[in-house]
Amino acid sequence: MATAPHTGPGAVTPPGTPPATLVISSRNYSSWSLRGWLLVRLAGLACDVRRVESTDAVARAELLLQTASIRIPWLEHEGLVIWDVLAIAEYLHERFPAAQMMPGDRAARARCRAISGEMHAGFNALRASLPVNLHAFRPNFPIWSGVRADISRIEEIWRECLAEWGGPYLFGARLSVADAMYAPVCTRFATYDVTLDRVCEAYKAAILALPDMRDWTDEAKQEPDEVSELEVEVEF
Ligand SMILES: N[C@@H](CCC(=O)N[C@@H](CS)C(=O)NCC(=O)O)C(=O)O
């Protein structure tokens, strides 16, 4: 399903240029799609968004005709197909340096890459136990010890960045790739009513209040599909 191209104030594509396309799956359930979308918005790239159903066998076969990887999201831009959100982030940062998607300071940039990589590769307990579900609100959800360890580590990462770079975002006043990487964690913390310390709570609130997050969430709430495996209900 395509939506209107992004032509907002940050759009950098010259008029008349065919827009890029970001292929996503569910807005409600897909953390990776959300990250891809935020990265494109950070870059200010005018972009069509095409939503595909990757669990459908016919759709999967069609996808494989268009990209070497079945992984979603992927970005089509100027004849290239780029998949994997870190690759998309690095591509956009390189192609649109004026967007300053990474911090200007070398040490901050190194930290931004390190914590983005940590999110990309880890936090498996959190991912498995608290799936992204923007439709849902599950207060008093049981948080197992492995998930608690992931939450503690995320709070530590956020606290260090917010203390060192002054907030309100991880690297100061400008949003970065790292904020896009952790944005779905903020939605998880909201969905499962995870208690955070004051500093982390303020960061979560700042991310969830971003206009792009609100736009994405509004569209997610209009998506009719429900994936029963992800509608976790724990019984005691
Ligand atoms: N690490 C990948 C993860 C992408 C990913 O797992 N995407 C899921 C959808 S949210 C997917 O494409 N699943 C289809 C499949 O595994 O066949 C990234 O950075 O993009």
The ligand as an SDF file (V2000), in Angstrom:
LIG
                    3D

 20 19  0  0  0  0  0  0  0  0999 V2000
   18.3190   -6.4640   11.2460 N   0  0  0  0  0  0  0  0  0  0  0  0
   17.3710   -6.2950   10.1760 C   0  0  0  0  0  0  0  0  0  0  0  0
   16.0680   -6.8500   10.6110 C   0  0  0  0  0  0  0  0  0  0  0  0
   14.9760   -6.7910    9.5950 C   0  0  0  0  0  0  0  0  0  0  0  0
   13.8650   -7.7630    9.8880 C   0  0  0  0  0  0  0  0  0  0  0  0
   14.0210   -8.7330   10.6290 O   0  0  0  0  0  0  0  0  0  0  0  0
   12.7240   -7.5210    9.2790 N   0  0  0  0  0  0  0  0  0  0  0  0
   11.5880   -8.4140    9.3960 C   0  0  0  0  0  0  0  0  0  0  0  0
   10.3000   -7.6250    9.4280 C   0  0  0  0  0  0  0  0  0  0  0  0
   10.1840   -6.5800   10.7790 S   0  0  0  0  0  0  0  0  0  0  0  0
   11.5020   -9.2520    8.1670 C   0  0  0  0  0  0  0  0  0  0  0  0
   11.8100   -8.8050    7.1000 O   0  0  0  0  0  0  0  0  0  0  0  0
   11.0530  -10.4880    8.2980 N   0  0  0  0  0  0  0  0  0  0  0  0
   10.8000  -11.2950    7.1500 C   0  0  0  0  0  0  0  0  0  0  0  0
   11.5440  -12.5700    7.2180 C   0  0  0  0  0  0  0  0  0  0  0  0
   12.3410  -12.7250    8.1480 O   0  0  0  0  0  0  0  0  0  0  0  0
   11.3380  -13.3740    6.3560 O   0  0  0  0  0  0  0  0  0  0  0  0
   17.3510   -4.8120    9.7900 C   0  0  0  0  0  0  0  0  0  0  0  0
   18.1620   -4.0930   10.3340 O   0  0  0  0  0  0  0  0  0  0  0  0
   16.6150   -4.3700    8.8990 O   0  0  0  0  0  0  0  0  0  0  0  0
  1  2  1  0
  2  3  1  0
  2 18  1  0
  3  4  1  0
  4  5  1  0
  5  6  2  0
  5  7  1  0
  7  8  1  0
  8  9  1  0
  8 11  1  0
  9 10  1  0
 11 12  2  0
 11 13  1  0
 13 14  1  0
 14 15  1  0
 15 16  2  0
 15 17  1  0
 18 19  2  0
 18 20  1  0
M  END
$$$$
